[in-house]
């Protein structure tokens, strides 16, 4: 049985950068990717702000060397680019040498293609291939093909906003149990009219920059992104003598079964997820040096998560912040995006600021980190809480 689960590679594309280096520079500079809608046709374009990736689908296809008649959704394109970055970053030349798997996550599948071609589906057989790639698993299969995975374990997780945190968790468990030697884990979501309309109906989208944990927060900004991490076992590390970016130390998934879209007012699911993750990691709350909070800037989440943090950490709450002020809420990709940011924080001993904060919430007296801060970090806790009360926490560390 493997003792540790090492992270040896990372890849990311988001509204603040097209790779890990660009994302890190934007985090250091406090450069947000949130803006008015410019690339997607929606009747809400003047009502909301989002985190869009600058590349068009055609530009992404060119990067992957795809022919013009491909049926890749935007999710499949973005996911393939981030996953391929992670493989290169991990120095993998033969992806099938060890028992390797891919766990990708997604929430809206190829809805962007369905929206574009739905009305002509029965009129033109040539476009049916686009809608046939609608399901979430299609992007996972295409990412696996792009990576050259042969006869490997490939699966998809869709648990709303906790999806890619759960992908990391499952990957870690498969390595610890000895079932796989290497797992590429992460997630992707792109902006679609369906997503925008759905969140608009919940009345939780902001018409300005999101401001997590602020008393006057107005809601979230949706974003699109993809991120993948390479997890490897002790067996691979020893054979390759590879450098390690960090370790997956602890994890937990719980469900508060409270509401279809809202979290429990007292953060019951979030509290249990953090407590169980600490137990798996064999750490106490005092061992956590930074929390990358879920921090969506909705009225419900920030109150619920703040109360949960107090329940777990009491009077010794570590530095915490939400990085969704940079990228927007990237839904199924959020856990993987923030895993990359957590590892960057660990590597560089940097706590990223919670942008746009002005007024302390009246329900409690904890305040997120407001400026870029250098601090010796050993462990980072990352929270990802999804619709239906699906709550996940992953703990990353510098050491096994």
N, C-alpha and C positions, 0 to 999 in steps of 0.2 A: 504493500500500500504506500502511495506517495505521501510524504510528509508535508510538502508545500505545493502551492499552485503559483507558479511564477508568471509574471507578465513580461514578455520579451519583445513585443511589437505593438505599435498603435498606428491607426490611420483615422483621419477625420476630414470631413468637409462640412462647413457650416456657413452661416451668414457673416462670420467674422474671419474666415480664412479657408483656404483650399487644401491645407495640410496641417500637420501638428505644429510646425514652426510658425506659420502665419496665425494660427489660433492663439498660440502662446504670446506672440508679440501684441496682439489685440487685447488680450487679458491684461498684460503689463501696462499698456497705454490707456486702458479704460475706454477702448474703442467699441462702441455698440454697433451691432448689425441691424438694429431695428429702424424701420423707415415706413413711409407710406407705401401701400401696395403699388407695384409698378409692372409686374410681369404676369400676373394672373387676372383673367377677366372675371370680375365679381361686382355685383351691384353694391357691395359694401366697401369698395376700394377707398372711398373718402371717409368712411366711418371708423376704420381700424388701422392699427399699425402692425407690421409683421416682420419676421426675420427671413428674408429671401436670399437664396444663393444666386450669384450673378450669372452663372452659366445657363445658356439655353439647352434644351434637350439635344439639339443638333451639335452643339459644342461638346457636350458630354459624350455623345456617340462617336465623335471624331477622336476624342481622347482614348476611347476604348477600341478604336479601329473597327467599328461596326459598319456593316453595309446599310444603305438607306432604307432597305425593306425589312429591318429588324422590328421586333415587337416588344422591345424593352420599355417598360413603364419608367417614369422618372425615378421611382423608388429603386428599381433594379439598376438604373444607371448610377445613381448616387451611391448605392450600397456597394456596387462592384468597384467603384473608384476608391472608396474608403478601405474596403477589405484588401484590395491589392496593395495599397500603401502599407497596411499593417504587415503583410507578408514580406514586403521589401524591408521594412524597418526591423523585422525579426531576423533578417538574413537567411530566409528559407529559400533554398534552391531546388529541393526535391520535396514537394509537399506531401507526397504519398509514401515517403520512406518510413514514417511512423504511423501508428493508428491515429488518424486525424479526423476531426468532425467540424461541422459548421452549425452554429446555432444563431440564426438571425431572428430579428423581431420586427414587427410591422403592425400598423393598425388599420390603414385604409387601402392597402394593396395597390392595385393599378387603377384606382378610381379616376386618376387624371386622364387615362386613356378611355375609360368607359364614358366619362363626361364628354369627351371630344367626339366619340363615334356612336354613342348609343342610338341616336335617332335614325341613323343610316344602317343599323345592324342588319336588318332584314332586306334592305335594298341592294346592298353591295357585299357580296361574299368575301371580297378581298380585304375588308376591314374587320372581319370577324375574329381574325387572329389577335387583334388588339384587346378585345374584350375577353377573349379566352384566357388572357394573362391577368385577369382582374384579381384573382385570389391572392392572399398574402404569401402563400407558399411559392408562388411563381418567382418572385424576386429572389427568394432563397436559392432556388434551383439555378437561376441564372448567375447568381454570385458564385455558387459552387462551380459552375462551368467555367466562369472567368478565372477562377483560381486553379483550375485543372484538377479538382478533387475527383477521384475515381472510386466508385463503390464504397463511399464513405458515409458516415452518419451525418445526415443533413435534416434539420428540422426547423420549425418556425414557432415562435412564441408570440401570442397576441393577448396581452393582459393590460391593454391601454397604456397608461403612462409609466407603468412599472415594467414594461415588457423587456427592455434590454438589460435592466438590472437582474431580472429573472434569467435571462440568457447567460449572463456572467455566472450566476449562482449554479445553474444546471451544468455549465461547462466545468466549473470547479469541482462539483460533486462527481462528474464522470471521470475526471482525472484522479481525484482522491480515491475513488473506488477501483482504479486500475483498468477501467473499461476503455479509456482513450489515453493516448500519450500527449496529444495536442488538440486544442479546440480553438477555433476562431469564433469569437462571440461578439455580438453587438446588435445594432439595429438601425433602421432607416425609416423616415417618413417624409413625404413631400407635401407641399401645400396643394389643396384642391378646393374647389367650390363646395363640395360635400362637407369637408372638414370645417371650413369657415362658416357655412350655413348652420351646421350642427352646434358649434360653439356659440354662434350668435343667438340661436334659439334658447340657449341656457343663460343668456345675458351676462356672460362673464368675460367678454372681450373688451379690452381697453382702447379708447380712441387716442391715447397718448402712451408715452413710454411706461412700461410696467415698473412698479415700485414695491417689491416684496417687503413684507413686514412693516409697511408704512401705514399709519392710521388712516390715511386718505387714499389708499390703494383702490384702483378702479377695476382691476381685472388683468388678465394675461394678454400677452402678445403671442400669437402662434408663430412657429418657426419651422423651417425644413432643414434637415441635416442627416448625416450618416456618420457612424463611428464604429470601428471594430478594434478589438484587442486580441492578441495572440496569447493564449494560456498554454503553458508547457509544464510537464512533469519533471520530477527530479531525474528520471531516466534520461530524458532528452538533454537536460542541462549538463549532466555529468558526461554524456557522450560528446557534446558539442562545445563544452566550456564556454557557454554563452553569457553575455552580460544580461543582467536582470534590471528591469525598470522599476519593479515593485512586486508585491505579493497580494493575492486575494487571501485575506486573513480570516474574515468572518462574513456571514451572510444569513439572512432569514427572510421568509415571506409569510405574511399573515393576512387575515381578512377580518375586518371589523363588522362585515355584514350589516352595515348601518343604512345605506342608501345607494341608489343606482349611480349617482354622480357625486354625492357629497361625502366628505369624511366625517367621522364621529366628532362632535363638538369638543370632546375631551381628549381626542387623539388616541383612542383605545388601540386601534390597529397599528398606528405608527409607534406607539409606546412599546407594544409587544414585539414589533419588528426590530427595533433598536436593542431591546433587552436580549432577545434571542440571538441576534448577530454578535453581541458582546460575549454571550455564553459560548457560541461556536468558536469565536476567536480566542477564548480563554483570557479575556481582558476585562478590566473593570471600567466604569465610566470615566475614571480619572486618567485612564491611558489614552483617551482620544484627544488629539491636539487641534483638530479642525473638523467642522461639519460642513460639507457641501449640502446645504438644505434643499429640499424639493422646491420650496419658495416660489409658488406660481403667481403670487400677487393677487389671488382671489380672496374675497372676504373669508370664505370658509377655510381654505387650506392653511393660510398663514396663522389663523387663530388656532386651528387644530394642531398643526405641527409645532407651533410655539409652546402650547400647553404640554404636548408630548415630550418635547425637549426638556422642559422643566421637570416633568415627572421622572425622567430618566437621570438627569444630571443634577437636579436640585439647585443648590447655591453655587455649584462649580461648573457652570455652562462654559464649554470651550468657545473659542472664536468660531463664528459661523457666518455664512453668507450664501446668497443665491446667485448663481451665474446665469440664470435665465434673463437677467437684465442685458446680457450681451447677445444671446442667440435667439431669445424667445423660447417658448415652450415647444420643444421638438417632439413631444408625444412619445411614441415607441422608441425613438432614438435617445430620449433624454438621459436614461440611465447610463448608456454607453458614452454619450457626449461628456457627461459629468464624471464618469470614471476616468476618461482621458484627462480632464481638468484636475481631478484628484491626484492622479499620478504626477502630473506636472507640478502641482503644489508640493508634493512630497519630494520630488527630485530637486526642486529649486528652493525649498524652504520659504515658500511664498503663500500668503493668504490673499486671495483675490477679493476685491471690494464688492459690496452690495450697492450697485449704482442706484441713483434716483431717490434715495431715502431722505426724508425731510422731518417727519413727525413720528414720535414714539407712539406705538399702539397703547391704548389705555388699559387693555386687559392684563398686561404684564410688563415688567421692567427690563427685559432682555433686549439688547440692541445688536443688530448685525454689524459685522466689520465694515466700516465705511471708507477706509483708505487701504491702498496696497500696503501690506505689512510683511516684513521679513520676520520669520519665526522658525525656530528649529522644530520640524515636524517629524514625528515617528509613525503616526497613524492618522488616517483620514476616514471619517464616516460619511457615506454618501446615501442620501435618502431619495427614494422614488415611489410616489404614491399614486395609484391609478383609480379610475372609475370602478365602482362596485366595491370599494374598500380594499382593493388589492394593494397591500403595503409591503414594500421591500427595502431592506437596508443592506448595503455592502460595505465592509471595512477593508481598507487597503493599508499596507504597511511597508516599511523599508526592509524589514527582516522577516524571515519565516516565523 
